Every structure is written in C-alpha cells, then in structure tokens.
Amino acid sequence: MKSDRQLRLEVAWACRILAMEGHNDLTLGHVSARAADGQTVYIKRLGLGLDEVMAKDVISIDLDGQLISGAGSVHLEFPLHTEVYRLKPEVGAVIHTHPLHSIAWGLSSEPLKMLHHDSTLFYEGIPRFTDISGLITTAHQGHVVAQALGNSLAILLRHHGILVVGKDVPWAVLTALTLEHVIKLQLLSERLGDVPNEISAKEAQILHLQKFQDAFIDDYWNYLVRRARRAGSDVT
C-alpha cells in the first residue's frame, strides 16, 4: 500500500515523463492516482504544464471534486477521473492528455492494427468516444465516458484527447506512452504503402501476456524516472 507522499511523487513524475514524450499542451492535461481509502484522489493542480509539476503541486480531492489538501484549484475536467474511479474499483490511476498523433487518429474510424509487439497491449481494441466534443465537466458526462471506456485500457475522445487508465500510476503511464507510440507507428506504416500482415489474434494475446507483466513494471517505471532525472527533472 502506497503512502500519500508516494502517490504525490508518482503523479508528479508521471506528469514530467508524459511531458517529455509529447503529451504536454500548455497547462492542460492531468494525471491522478486513487488513495488506499478508495475515496481520495491525488491530481495535478490547475495552472501548470505537465513539465512544471512538483510533488507539492499535487492536490487531493474527494470524488465530488472538493479540495481536501494542497494549495491550488481543481481542473474543470476532474469528472474524467472521479467518475472512472466511481465506476471501476480496479482502476488506481487515470491520465487525460492531448498527444498529437492519438488525436489525429481518433478523428478517423480506423481500428488499431496489431503491427508491433507494443500494439498487443491493446489487443482487445480501443473505443472512440463521439458523444461529446467539448470539455467533460459534469459527473454525468464523466460517467458516460467511463461507461464508454468499458474494460479497455484507453479511450479516444474525438476532437479532444485520450483517457488512459491503469491499476496504478506506472501502469497508466506505460499505457499512455505505448498508445501514442503504436498509433504513430500505424500512421507511418500506412503512409509508406500497404500495411503488412497483422499479428494474429491468438498470437497477440500470447504476446500481451509475455510482454506486459507486473514483474516488469518496476523496471520500466524506474527507467522512465531515471531518464527524466537525466534530462534535468526533479519533483521534490
């Protein structure tokens, strides 16, 4: 069980890592983690870019968006986080960002193809949310998005951005980075001509289990943090 301090640090590092990988968009986008009590959410405060977030900039709110601790205002789109947590007790972290390639691909109706080992993280598919083009600012809107997410790890918000979930912050970050990577790969492949044969559905399930194991996540996360540190980031 992670302490409140650990969750704040993870959310801050997640913001810095996502910014390094092209998810930064002015002061928009946010990362959150659910505390052990299931009711408290640690989330980046309003007014900072992902690349500026420190641990002290991670505030805590309840599932109604009311500030519990920390200094700063709450993002208007907090219901994207809180309504997922209400509906999905297995989710421990939520990310909403605006990566370029994912937004572009979300405007199409093209399905994600199994073109690379990383694609198999999403072998069950990625839904698109098309009901609302504007900001998600009410509990009802957030609930509709959470329902549309279903059992998927990510959903594309058409004309908007992405919503990614994970059992914890490291998994959510890996999922968000992988999503943008495989979409970029698919767009590149299609520009080059005929898309090669896909990995079969059976093989995709096997690769998913082999590549995306809990036993590997600490190594992936620690590497991403070290990389951010080498680039000059510090969240303490």
Secondary structure, DSSP 8 states (H G I E B T S, - for coil): ---HHHHHHHHHHHHHHHHHTT--BTTB-EEEEE-TTSS-EEEE-TT--GGG--GGGEEEE-TT--EEESSS---TTTHHHHHHHHH-TT--EEEEE--HHHHHHHTS-------SGGGGGGTT---EE-S--S---SHHHHHHHHHHHTT-SEEEETTTEEEEEESSHHHHHHHHHHHHHHHHHHHHHHHTSS------HHHHHHHHHHHS-HHHHHHHHHHHHHHHHHTT----
